Amino acid sequence: MANAGVVNATGHAAPDAWRRVVALLVQSFETPARGPLPASPEHDALYRAMLRAGPAAVAAGEPDAGSG
């Protein structure tokens, strides 16, 4: 469910953001943690994704806004 939320929220703006969430979840069960996490999405891509998922986007009926 967490990963689906990331995929829905980031959509086309940061399409690989889900990889970091999955790696973080998998590593959280390893002892000790193994290796670095994938890079986080670029700031601008994440910002655009958050704008797209925000209340104004939902009110405007933008595609993928607030779905999930």
PDB file of N, H, CA, C and O in Angstrom:
ATOM      1  N   MET A   1       0.822  -1.179   0.000  1.00  0.00           N
ATOM      2  CA  MET A   1       0.000   0.000   0.000  1.00  0.00           C
ATOM      3  C   MET A   1       0.874   1.254   0.000  1.00  0.00           C
ATOM      4  O   MET A   1       0.556   2.238  -0.669  1.00  0.00           O
ATOM      5  N   ALA A   2       1.964   1.215   0.745  1.00  0.00           N
ATOM      6  H   ALA A   2       2.222   0.416   1.288  1.00  0.00           H
ATOM      7  CA  ALA A   2       2.860   2.376   0.775  1.00  0.00           C
ATOM      8  C   ALA A   2       3.438   2.617  -0.607  1.00  0.00           C
ATOM      9  O   ALA A   2       3.499   3.756  -1.070  1.00  0.00           O
ATOM     10  N   ASN A   3       3.861   1.547  -1.265  1.00  0.00           N
ATOM     11  H   ASN A   3       3.811   0.621  -0.889  1.00  0.00           H
ATOM     12  CA  ASN A   3       4.445   1.695  -2.591  1.00  0.00           C
ATOM     13  C   ASN A   3       3.410   2.184  -3.596  1.00  0.00           C
ATOM     14  O   ASN A   3       3.730   2.998  -4.462  1.00  0.00           O
ATOM     15  N   ALA A   4       2.188   1.705  -3.496  1.00  0.00           N
ATOM     16  H   ALA A   4       1.928   1.043  -2.793  1.00  0.00           H
ATOM     17  CA  ALA A   4       1.128   2.169  -4.401  1.00  0.00           C
ATOM     18  C   ALA A   4       0.885   3.662  -4.209  1.00  0.00           C
ATOM     19  O   ALA A   4       0.638   4.382  -5.176  1.00  0.00           O
ATOM     20  N   GLY A   5       0.956   4.126  -2.966  1.00  0.00           N
ATOM     21  H   GLY A   5       1.157   3.541  -2.181  1.00  0.00           H
ATOM     22  CA  GLY A   5       0.799   5.549  -2.704  1.00  0.00           C
ATOM     23  C   GLY A   5       1.899   6.368  -3.343  1.00  0.00           C
ATOM     24  O   GLY A   5       1.648   7.446  -3.883  1.00  0.00           O
ATOM     25  N   VAL A   6       3.127   5.855  -3.282  1.00  0.00           N
ATOM     26  H   VAL A   6       3.331   4.980  -2.843  1.00  0.00           H
ATOM     27  CA  VAL A   6       4.253   6.557  -3.906  1.00  0.00           C
ATOM     28  C   VAL A   6       4.068   6.589  -5.417  1.00  0.00           C
ATOM     29  O   VAL A   6       4.250   7.634  -6.042  1.00  0.00           O
ATOM     30  N   VAL A   7       3.711   5.463  -6.006  1.00  0.00           N
ATOM     31  H   VAL A   7       3.563   4.614  -5.499  1.00  0.00           H
ATOM     32  CA  VAL A   7       3.510   5.394  -7.458  1.00  0.00           C
ATOM     33  C   VAL A   7       2.406   6.351  -7.886  1.00  0.00           C
ATOM     34  O   VAL A   7       2.565   7.078  -8.866  1.00  0.00           O
ATOM     35  N   ASN A   8       1.288   6.359  -7.161  1.00  0.00           N
ATOM     36  H   ASN A   8       1.159   5.768  -6.364  1.00  0.00           H
ATOM     37  CA  ASN A   8       0.178   7.250  -7.511  1.00  0.00           C
ATOM     38  C   ASN A   8       0.546   8.714  -7.341  1.00  0.00           C
ATOM     39  O   ASN A   8       0.154   9.554  -8.151  1.00  0.00           O
ATOM     40  N   ALA A   9       1.292   9.020  -6.299  1.00  0.00           N
ATOM     41  H   ALA A   9       1.610   8.337  -5.641  1.00  0.00           H
ATOM     42  CA  ALA A   9       1.628  10.414  -6.029  1.00  0.00           C
ATOM     43  C   ALA A   9       2.695  10.957  -6.966  1.00  0.00           C
ATOM     44  O   ALA A   9       2.646  12.127  -7.345  1.00  0.00           O
ATOM     45  N   THR A  10       3.656  10.125  -7.344  1.00  0.00           N
ATOM     46  H   THR A  10       3.695   9.175  -7.036  1.00  0.00           H
ATOM     47  CA  THR A  10       4.766  10.634  -8.148  1.00  0.00           C
ATOM     48  C   THR A  10       4.538  10.474  -9.638  1.00  0.00           C
ATOM     49  O   THR A  10       5.091  11.240 -10.428  1.00  0.00           O
ATOM     50  N   GLY A  11       3.744   9.504 -10.041  1.00  0.00           N
ATOM     51  H   GLY A  11       3.296   8.881  -9.399  1.00  0.00           H
ATOM     52  CA  GLY A  11       3.370   9.316 -11.442  1.00  0.00           C
ATOM     53  C   GLY A  11       4.488   9.525 -12.433  1.00  0.00           C
ATOM     54  O   GLY A  11       5.552   8.914 -12.328  1.00  0.00           O
ATOM     55  N   HIS A  12       4.243  10.388 -13.391  1.00  0.00           N
ATOM     56  H   HIS A  12       3.379  10.884 -13.476  1.00  0.00           H
ATOM     57  CA  HIS A  12       5.214  10.645 -14.452  1.00  0.00           C
ATOM     58  C   HIS A  12       6.313  11.606 -14.026  1.00  0.00           C
ATOM     59  O   HIS A  12       7.365  11.651 -14.663  1.00  0.00           O
ATOM     60  N   ALA A  13       6.095  12.373 -12.969  1.00  0.00           N
ATOM     61  H   ALA A  13       5.239  12.337 -12.452  1.00  0.00           H
ATOM     62  CA  ALA A  13       7.090  13.365 -12.547  1.00  0.00           C
ATOM     63  C   ALA A  13       8.343  12.711 -11.972  1.00  0.00           C
ATOM     64  O   ALA A  13       9.447  13.213 -12.181  1.00  0.00           O
ATOM     65  N   ALA A  14       8.193  11.603 -11.254  1.00  0.00           N
ATOM     66  H   ALA A  14       7.296  11.195 -11.084  1.00  0.00           H
ATOM     67  CA  ALA A  14       9.332  10.888 -10.656  1.00  0.00           C
ATOM     68  C   ALA A  14       9.027   9.393 -10.707  1.00  0.00           C
ATOM     69  O   ALA A  14       8.803   8.771  -9.669  1.00  0.00           O
ATOM     70  N   PRO A  15       9.018   8.809 -11.921  1.00  0.00           N
ATOM     71  CA  PRO A  15       8.546   7.438 -12.090  1.00  0.00           C
ATOM     72  C   PRO A  15       9.357   6.369 -11.369  1.00  0.00           C
ATOM     73  O   PRO A  15       8.844   5.273 -11.140  1.00  0.00           O
ATOM     74  N   ASP A  16      10.605   6.650 -11.005  1.00  0.00           N
ATOM     75  H   ASP A  16      11.022   7.540 -11.191  1.00  0.00           H
ATOM     76  CA  ASP A  16      11.417   5.643 -10.329  1.00  0.00           C
ATOM     77  C   ASP A  16      11.451   5.815  -8.813  1.00  0.00           C
ATOM     78  O   ASP A  16      12.213   5.126  -8.135  1.00  0.00           O
ATOM     79  N   ALA A  17      10.646   6.718  -8.273  1.00  0.00           N
ATOM     80  H   ALA A  17      10.027   7.278  -8.823  1.00  0.00           H
ATOM     81  CA  ALA A  17      10.643   6.948  -6.826  1.00  0.00           C
ATOM     82  C   ALA A  17      10.274   5.682  -6.056  1.00  0.00           C
ATOM     83  O   ALA A  17      10.738   5.489  -4.932  1.00  0.00           O
ATOM     84  N   TRP A  18       9.460   4.833  -6.636  1.00  0.00           N
ATOM     85  H   TRP A  18       9.083   4.990  -7.549  1.00  0.00           H
ATOM     86  CA  TRP A  18       9.039   3.603  -5.965  1.00  0.00           C
ATOM     87  C   TRP A  18      10.223   2.702  -5.634  1.00  0.00           C
ATOM     88  O   TRP A  18      10.175   1.961  -4.653  1.00  0.00           O
ATOM     89  N   ARG A  19      11.280   2.754  -6.433  1.00  0.00           N
ATOM     90  H   ARG A  19      11.319   3.357  -7.230  1.00  0.00           H
ATOM     91  CA  ARG A  19      12.436   1.886  -6.199  1.00  0.00           C
ATOM     92  C   ARG A  19      13.057   2.143  -4.834  1.00  0.00           C
ATOM     93  O   ARG A  19      13.466   1.206  -4.149  1.00  0.00           O
ATOM     94  N   ARG A  20      13.129   3.399  -4.441  1.00  0.00           N
ATOM     95  H   ARG A  20      12.796   4.161  -4.997  1.00  0.00           H
ATOM     96  CA  ARG A  20      13.710   3.743  -3.141  1.00  0.00           C
ATOM     97  C   ARG A  20      12.832   3.220  -2.006  1.00  0.00           C
ATOM     98  O   ARG A  20      13.348   2.708  -1.012  1.00  0.00           O
ATOM     99  N   VAL A  21      11.524   3.342  -2.142  1.00  0.00           N
ATOM    100  H   VAL A  21      11.105   3.758  -2.949  1.00  0.00           H
ATOM    101  CA  VAL A  21      10.614   2.861  -1.104  1.00  0.00           C
ATOM    102  C   VAL A  21      10.744   1.355  -0.943  1.00  0.00           C
ATOM    103  O   VAL A  21      10.822   0.857   0.181  1.00  0.00           O
ATOM    104  N   VAL A  22      10.767   0.629  -2.044  1.00  0.00           N
ATOM    105  H   VAL A  22      10.703   1.033  -2.956  1.00  0.00           H
ATOM    106  CA  VAL A  22      10.891  -0.827  -1.973  1.00  0.00           C
ATOM    107  C   VAL A  22      12.227  -1.224  -1.354  1.00  0.00           C
ATOM    108  O   VAL A  22      12.275  -2.114  -0.504  1.00  0.00           O
ATOM    109  N   ALA A  23      13.313  -0.571  -1.772  1.00  0.00           N
ATOM    110  H   ALA A  23      13.273   0.152  -2.462  1.00  0.00           H
ATOM    111  CA  ALA A  23      14.625  -0.882  -1.201  1.00  0.00           C
ATOM    112  C   ALA A  23      14.645  -0.590   0.296  1.00  0.00           C
ATOM    113  O   ALA A  23      15.199  -1.369   1.072  1.00  0.00           O
ATOM    114  N   LEU A  24      14.053   0.511   0.701  1.00  0.00           N
ATOM    115  H   LEU A  24      13.603   1.143   0.070  1.00  0.00           H
ATOM    116  CA  LEU A  24      13.998   0.861   2.118  1.00  0.00           C
ATOM    117  C   LEU A  24      13.211  -0.186   2.898  1.00  0.00           C
ATOM    118  O   LEU A  24      13.636  -0.599   3.977  1.00  0.00           O
ATOM    119  N   LEU A  25      12.082  -0.616   2.371  1.00  0.00           N
ATOM    120  H   LEU A  25      11.737  -0.281   1.495  1.00  0.00           H
ATOM    121  CA  LEU A  25      11.282  -1.633   3.044  1.00  0.00           C
ATOM    122  C   LEU A  25      12.038  -2.954   3.151  1.00  0.00           C
ATOM    123  O   LEU A  25      12.046  -3.580   4.211  1.00  0.00           O
ATOM    124  N   VAL A  26      12.670  -3.378   2.064  1.00  0.00           N
ATOM    125  H   VAL A  26      12.663  -2.869   1.203  1.00  0.00           H
ATOM    126  CA  VAL A  26      13.424  -4.631   2.088  1.00  0.00           C
ATOM    127  C   VAL A  26      14.591  -4.541   3.068  1.00  0.00           C
ATOM    128  O   VAL A  26      14.816  -5.454   3.862  1.00  0.00           O
ATOM    129  N   GLN A  27      15.331  -3.434   3.008  1.00  0.00           N
ATOM    130  H   GLN A  27      15.149  -2.692   2.363  1.00  0.00           H
ATOM    131  CA  GLN A  27      16.482  -3.280   3.902  1.00  0.00           C
ATOM    132  C   GLN A  27      16.071  -3.189   5.364  1.00  0.00           C
ATOM    133  O   GLN A  27      16.850  -3.544   6.248  1.00  0.00           O
ATOM    134  N   SER A  28      14.879  -2.726   5.622  1.00  0.00           N
ATOM    135  H   SER A  28      14.246  -2.438   4.904  1.00  0.00           H
ATOM    136  CA  SER A  28      14.449  -2.604   7.014  1.00  0.00           C
ATOM    137  C   SER A  28      14.343  -3.961   7.688  1.00  0.00           C
ATOM    138  O   SER A  28      14.358  -4.042   8.916  1.00  0.00           O
ATOM    139  N   PHE A  29      14.236  -5.026   6.907  1.00  0.00           N
ATOM    140  H   PHE A  29      14.223  -4.960   5.909  1.00  0.00           H
ATOM    141  CA  PHE A  29      14.147  -6.372   7.468  1.00  0.00           C
ATOM    142  C   PHE A  29      15.497  -7.081   7.513  1.00  0.00           C
ATOM    143  O   PHE A  29      15.593  -8.186   8.046  1.00  0.00           O
ATOM    144  N   GLU A  30      16.530  -6.468   6.968  1.00  0.00           N
ATOM    145  H   GLU A  30      16.453  -5.570   6.535  1.00  0.00           H
ATOM    146  CA  GLU A  30      17.860  -7.054   6.977  1.00  0.00           C
ATOM    147  C   GLU A  30      18.647  -6.581   8.196  1.00  0.00           C
ATOM    148  O   GLU A  30      18.493  -5.448   8.653  1.00  0.00           O
ATOM    149  N   THR A  31      19.497  -7.477   8.714  1.00  0.00           N
ATOM    150  H   THR A  31      19.622  -8.397   8.342  1.00  0.00           H
ATOM    151  CA  THR A  31      20.361  -7.106   9.829  1.00  0.00           C
ATOM    152  C   THR A  31      21.764  -7.558   9.504  1.00  0.00           C
ATOM    153  O   THR A  31      21.953  -8.760   9.317  1.00  0.00           O
ATOM    154  N   PRO A  32      22.729  -6.732   9.423  1.00  0.00           N
ATOM    155  CA  PRO A  32      22.621  -5.273   9.334  1.00  0.00           C
ATOM    156  C   PRO A  32      22.190  -4.862   7.929  1.00  0.00           C
ATOM    157  O   PRO A  32      22.136  -5.690   7.021  1.00  0.00           O
ATOM    158  N   ALA A  33      21.888  -3.592   7.761  1.00  0.00           N
ATOM    159  H   ALA A  33      21.932  -2.919   8.500  1.00  0.00           H
ATOM    160  CA  ALA A  33      21.472  -3.080   6.449  1.00  0.00           C
ATOM    161  C   ALA A  33      22.563  -3.360   5.428  1.00  0.00           C
ATOM    162  O   ALA A  33      23.751  -3.288   5.744  1.00  0.00           O
ATOM    163  N   ARG A  34      22.163  -3.675   4.215  1.00  0.00           N
ATOM    164  H   ARG A  34      21.198  -3.733   3.958  1.00  0.00           H
ATOM    165  CA  ARG A  34      23.107  -4.051   3.163  1.00  0.00           C
ATOM    166  C   ARG A  34      23.115  -3.029   2.045  1.00  0.00           C
ATOM    167  O   ARG A  34      22.171  -2.983   1.257  1.00  0.00           O
ATOM    168  N   GLY A  35      24.113  -2.237   1.955  1.00  0.00           N
ATOM    169  H   GLY A  35      24.880  -2.275   2.595  1.00  0.00           H
ATOM    170  CA  GLY A  35      24.308  -1.350   0.818  1.00  0.00           C
ATOM    171  C   GLY A  35      23.447  -0.099   0.835  1.00  0.00           C
ATOM    172  O   GLY A  35      22.534   0.050   1.648  1.00  0.00           O
ATOM    173  N   PRO A  36      23.767   0.785  -0.082  1.00  0.00           N
ATOM    174  CA  PRO A  36      23.064   2.068  -0.153  1.00  0.00           C
ATOM    175  C   PRO A  36      21.687   1.935  -0.792  1.00  0.00           C
ATOM    176  O   PRO A  36      21.428   1.022  -1.577  1.00  0.00           O
ATOM    177  N   LEU A  37      20.823   2.861  -0.438  1.00  0.00           N
ATOM    178  H   LEU A  37      21.034   3.603   0.199  1.00  0.00           H
ATOM    179  CA  LEU A  37      19.504   2.932  -1.073  1.00  0.00           C
ATOM    180  C   LEU A  37      19.644   3.561  -2.450  1.00  0.00           C
ATOM    181  O   LEU A  37      20.605   4.288  -2.701  1.00  0.00           O
ATOM    182  N   PRO A  38      18.689   3.291  -3.354  1.00  0.00           N
ATOM    183  CA  PRO A  38      18.694   4.009  -4.632  1.00  0.00           C
ATOM    184  C   PRO A  38      18.576   5.512  -4.375  1.00  0.00           C
ATOM    185  O   PRO A  38      18.077   5.940  -3.335  1.00  0.00           O
ATOM    186  N   ALA A  39      19.032   6.278  -5.315  1.00  0.00           N
ATOM    187  H   ALA A  39      19.437   5.930  -6.160  1.00  0.00           H
ATOM    188  CA  ALA A  39      18.974   7.738  -5.177  1.00  0.00           C
ATOM    189  C   ALA A  39      17.533   8.204  -5.038  1.00  0.00           C
ATOM    190  O   ALA A  39      16.621   7.620  -5.623  1.00  0.00           O
ATOM    191  N   SER A  40      17.339   9.252  -4.266  1.00  0.00           N
ATOM    192  H   SER A  40      18.080   9.726  -3.790  1.00  0.00           H
ATOM    193  CA  SER A  40      16.000   9.825  -4.137  1.00  0.00           C
ATOM    194  C   SER A  40      15.664  10.568  -5.430  1.00  0.00           C
ATOM    195  O   SER A  40      16.562  10.927  -6.191  1.00  0.00           O
ATOM    196  N   PRO A  41      14.366  10.800  -5.680  1.00  0.00           N
ATOM    197  CA  PRO A  41      13.992  11.543  -6.884  1.00  0.00           C
ATOM    198  C   PRO A  41      14.594  12.951  -6.842  1.00  0.00           C
ATOM    199  O   PRO A  41      14.856  13.495  -5.770  1.00  0.00           O
ATOM    200  N   GLU A  42      14.801  13.514  -7.995  1.00  0.00           N
ATOM    201  H   GLU A  42      14.588  13.072  -8.866  1.00  0.00           H
ATOM    202  CA  GLU A  42      15.283  14.891  -8.074  1.00  0.00           C
ATOM    203  C   GLU A  42      14.277  15.811  -7.384  1.00  0.00           C
ATOM    204  O   GLU A  42      13.071  15.564  -7.423  1.00  0.00           O
ATOM    205  N   HIS A  43      14.772  16.855  -6.763  1.00  0.00           N
ATOM    206  H   HIS A  43      15.751  17.056  -6.732  1.00  0.00           H
ATOM    207  CA  HIS A  43      13.928  17.780  -6.012  1.00  0.00           C
ATOM    208  C   HIS A  43      12.778  18.320  -6.866  1.00  0.00           C
ATOM    209  O   HIS A  43      11.625  18.316  -6.436  1.00  0.00           O
ATOM    210  N   ASP A  44      13.095  18.778  -8.064  1.00  0.00           N
ATOM    211  H   ASP A  44      14.032  18.781  -8.413  1.00  0.00           H
ATOM    212  CA  ASP A  44      12.057  19.373  -8.922  1.00  0.00           C
ATOM    213  C   ASP A  44      10.983  18.357  -9.303  1.00  0.00           C
ATOM    214  O   ASP A  44       9.800  18.692  -9.355  1.00  0.00           O
ATOM    215  N   ALA A  45      11.394  17.117  -9.571  1.00  0.00           N
ATOM    216  H   ALA A  45      12.355  16.845  -9.529  1.00  0.00           H
ATOM    217  CA  ALA A  45      10.424  16.087  -9.939  1.00  0.00           C
ATOM    218  C   ALA A  45       9.510  15.769  -8.765  1.00  0.00           C
ATOM    219  O   ALA A  45       8.301  15.619  -8.938  1.00  0.00           O
ATOM    220  N   LEU A  46      10.083  15.665  -7.578  1.00  0.00           N
ATOM    221  H   LEU A  46      11.066  15.787  -7.437  1.00  0.00           H
ATOM    222  CA  LEU A  46       9.271  15.385  -6.403  1.00  0.00           C
ATOM    223  C   LEU A  46       8.329  16.553  -6.098  1.00  0.00           C
ATOM    224  O   LEU A  46       7.174  16.342  -5.729  1.00  0.00           O
ATOM    225  N   TYR A  47       8.817  17.769  -6.252  1.00  0.00           N
ATOM    226  H   TYR A  47       9.755  17.941  -6.552  1.00  0.00           H
ATOM    227  CA  TYR A  47       7.989  18.957  -6.031  1.00  0.00           C
ATOM    228  C   TYR A  47       6.803  18.973  -6.996  1.00  0.00           C
ATOM    229  O   TYR A  47       5.672  19.244  -6.592  1.00  0.00           O
ATOM    230  N   ARG A  48       7.069  18.677  -8.291  1.00  0.00           N
ATOM    231  H   ARG A  48       7.988  18.457  -8.619  1.00  0.00           H
ATOM    232  CA  ARG A  48       5.975  18.639  -9.273  1.00  0.00           C
ATOM    233  C   ARG A  48       4.959  17.565  -8.910  1.00  0.00           C
ATOM    234  O   ARG A  48       3.754  17.770  -9.060  1.00  0.00           O
ATOM    235  N   ALA A  49       5.444  16.418  -8.430  1.00  0.00           N
ATOM    236  H   ALA A  49       6.423  16.252  -8.308  1.00  0.00           H
ATOM    237  CA  ALA A  49       4.542  15.339  -8.041  1.00  0.00           C
ATOM    238  C   ALA A  49       3.668  15.758  -6.862  1.00  0.00           C
ATOM    239  O   ALA A  49       2.474  15.461  -6.835  1.00  0.00           O
ATOM    240  N   MET A  50       4.263  16.449  -5.888  1.00  0.00           N
ATOM    241  H   MET A  50       5.233  16.690  -5.910  1.00  0.00           H
ATOM    242  CA  MET A  50       3.489  16.894  -4.737  1.00  0.00           C
ATOM    243  C   MET A  50       2.458  17.938  -5.145  1.00  0.00           C
ATOM    244  O   MET A  50       1.341  17.939  -4.627  1.00  0.00           O
ATOM    245  N   LEU A  51       2.816  18.820  -6.061  1.00  0.00           N
ATOM    246  H   LEU A  51       3.723  18.820  -6.482  1.00  0.00           H
ATOM    247  CA  LEU A  51       1.847  19.805  -6.545  1.00  0.00           C
ATOM    248  C   LEU A  51       0.688  19.110  -7.244  1.00  0.00           C
ATOM    249  O   LEU A  51      -0.470  19.488  -7.066  1.00  0.00           O
ATOM    250  N   ARG A  52       1.002  18.094  -8.038  1.00  0.00           N
ATOM    251  H   ARG A  52       1.943  17.787  -8.182  1.00  0.00           H
ATOM    252  CA  ARG A  52      -0.024  17.378  -8.789  1.00  0.00           C
ATOM    253  C   ARG A  52      -0.968  16.631  -7.855  1.00  0.00           C
ATOM    254  O   ARG A  52      -2.142  16.456  -8.181  1.00  0.00           O
ATOM    255  N   ALA A  53      -0.481  16.191  -6.706  1.00  0.00           N
ATOM    256  H   ALA A  53       0.473  16.334  -6.441  1.00  0.00           H
ATOM    257  CA  ALA A  53      -1.310  15.427  -5.774  1.00  0.00           C
ATOM    258  C   ALA A  53      -1.964  16.299  -4.715  1.00  0.00           C
ATOM    259  O   ALA A  53      -2.703  15.794  -3.870  1.00  0.00           O
ATOM    260  N   GLY A  54      -1.707  17.586  -4.747  1.00  0.00           N
ATOM    261  H   GLY A  54      -1.107  17.996  -5.433  1.00  0.00           H
ATOM    262  CA  GLY A  54      -2.230  18.487  -3.723  1.00  0.00           C
ATOM    263  C   GLY A  54      -3.702  18.794  -3.894  1.00  0.00           C
ATOM    264  O   GLY A  54      -4.305  18.446  -4.909  1.00  0.00           O
ATOM    265  N   PRO A  55      -4.285  19.456  -2.886  1.00  0.00           N
ATOM    266  CA  PRO A  55      -5.721  19.772  -2.898  1.00  0.00           C
ATOM    267  C   PRO A  55      -6.163  20.593  -4.106  1.00  0.00           C
ATOM    268  O   PRO A  55      -7.264  20.385  -4.617  1.00  0.00           O
ATOM    269  N   ALA A  56      -5.331  21.517  -4.570  1.00  0.00           N
ATOM    270  H   ALA A  56      -4.437  21.686  -4.155  1.00  0.00           H
ATOM    271  CA  ALA A  56      -5.717  22.335  -5.723  1.00  0.00           C
ATOM    272  C   ALA A  56      -5.858  21.471  -6.970  1.00  0.00           C
ATOM    273  O   ALA A  56      -6.758  21.690  -7.781  1.00  0.00           O
ATOM    274  N   ALA A  57      -4.974  20.494  -7.126  1.00  0.00           N
ATOM    275  H   ALA A  57      -4.243  20.316  -6.467  1.00  0.00           H
ATOM    276  CA  ALA A  57      -5.041  19.601  -8.283  1.00  0.00           C
ATOM    277  C   ALA A  57      -6.283  18.727  -8.213  1.00  0.00           C
ATOM    278  O   ALA A  57      -6.929  18.481  -9.231  1.00  0.00           O
ATOM    279  N   VAL A  58      -6.622  18.257  -7.019  1.00  0.00           N
ATOM    280  H   VAL A  58      -6.097  18.458  -6.191  1.00  0.00           H
ATOM    281  CA  VAL A  58      -7.810  17.433  -6.849  1.00  0.00           C
ATOM    282  C   VAL A  58      -9.060  18.243  -7.192  1.00  0.00           C
ATOM    283  O   VAL A  58      -9.957  17.756  -7.879  1.00  0.00           O
ATOM    284  N   ALA A  59      -9.107  19.482  -6.706  1.00  0.00           N
ATOM    285  H   ALA A  59      -8.378  19.878  -6.148  1.00  0.00           H
ATOM    286  CA  ALA A  59     -10.269  20.344  -6.976  1.00  0.00           C
ATOM    287  C   ALA A  59     -10.393  20.655  -8.457  1.00  0.00           C
ATOM    288  O   ALA A  59     -11.502  20.801  -8.971  1.00  0.00           O
ATOM    289  N   ALA A  60      -9.251  20.759  -9.154  1.00  0.00           N
ATOM    290  H   ALA A  60      -8.350  20.640  -8.736  1.00  0.00           H
ATOM    291  CA  ALA A  60      -9.256  21.068 -10.580  1.00  0.00           C
ATOM    292  C   ALA A  60      -9.544  19.834 -11.426  1.00  0.00           C
ATOM    293  O   ALA A  60      -9.757  19.947 -12.633  1.00  0.00           O
ATOM    294  N   GLY A  61      -9.552  18.645 -10.798  1.00  0.00           N
ATOM    295  H   GLY A  61      -9.379  18.553  -9.818  1.00  0.00           H
ATOM    296  CA  GLY A  61      -9.821  17.415 -11.533  1.00  0.00           C
ATOM    297  C   GLY A  61      -8.686  16.966 -12.419  1.00  0.00           C
ATOM    298  O   GLY A  61      -8.918  16.326 -13.445  1.00  0.00           O
ATOM    299  N   GLU A  62      -7.445  17.293 -12.039  1.00  0.00           N
ATOM    300  H   GLU A  62      -7.256  17.813 -11.206  1.00  0.00           H
ATOM    301  CA  GLU A  62      -6.290  16.870 -12.845  1.00  0.00           C
ATOM    302  C   GLU A  62      -6.176  15.353 -12.811  1.00  0.00           C
ATOM    303  O   GLU A  62      -6.496  14.738 -11.794  1.00  0.00           O
ATOM    304  N   PRO A  63      -5.719  14.726 -13.917  1.00  0.00           N
ATOM    305  CA  PRO A  63      -5.551  13.285 -13.951  1.00  0.00           C
ATOM    306  C   PRO A  63      -4.557  12.840 -12.879  1.00  0.00           C
ATOM    307  O   PRO A  63      -3.558  13.517 -12.634  1.00  0.00           O
ATOM    308  N   ASP A  64      -4.826  11.721 -12.253  1.00  0.00           N
ATOM    309  H   ASP A  64      -5.637  11.170 -12.452  1.00  0.00           H
ATOM    310  CA  ASP A  64      -3.994  11.107 -11.219  1.00  0.00           C
ATOM    311  C   ASP A  64      -3.947  11.908  -9.932  1.00  0.00           C
ATOM    312  O   ASP A  64      -3.292  11.475  -8.983  1.00  0.00           O
ATOM    313  N   ALA A  65      -4.604  13.047  -9.852  1.00  0.00           N
ATOM    314  H   ALA A  65      -5.136  13.398 -10.623  1.00  0.00           H
ATOM    315  CA  ALA A  65      -4.558  13.865  -8.636  1.00  0.00           C
ATOM    316  C   ALA A  65      -5.423  13.241  -7.568  1.00  0.00           C
ATOM    317  O   ALA A  65      -6.631  13.076  -7.736  1.00  0.00           O
ATOM    318  N   GLY A  66      -4.791  12.902  -6.479  1.00  0.00           N
ATOM    319  H   GLY A  66      -3.809  13.037  -6.343  1.00  0.00           H
ATOM    320  CA  GLY A  66      -5.533  12.375  -5.339  1.00  0.00           C
ATOM    321  C   GLY A  66      -6.069  10.982  -5.529  1.00  0.00           C
ATOM    322  O   GLY A  66      -6.860  10.519  -4.707  1.00  0.00           O
ATOM    323  N   SER A  67      -5.665  10.284  -6.593  1.00  0.00           N
ATOM    324  H   SER A  67      -5.023  10.661  -7.260  1.00  0.00           H
ATOM    325  CA  SER A  67      -6.149   8.918  -6.763  1.00  0.00           C
ATOM    326  C   SER A  67      -5.416   8.020  -5.798  1.00  0.00           C
ATOM    327  O   SER A  67      -4.263   8.289  -5.464  1.00  0.00           O
ATOM    328  N   GLY A  68      -6.050   6.965  -5.344  1.00  0.00           N
ATOM    329  H   GLY A  68      -6.987   6.747  -5.616  1.00  0.00           H
ATOM    330  CA  GLY A  68      -5.392   6.012  -4.461  1.00  0.00           C
ATOM    331  C   GLY A  68      -6.187   5.872  -3.271  1.00  0.00           C
ATOM    332  O   GLY A  68      -5.826   5.112  -2.373  1.00  0.00           O
TER     333      GLY A  68
END
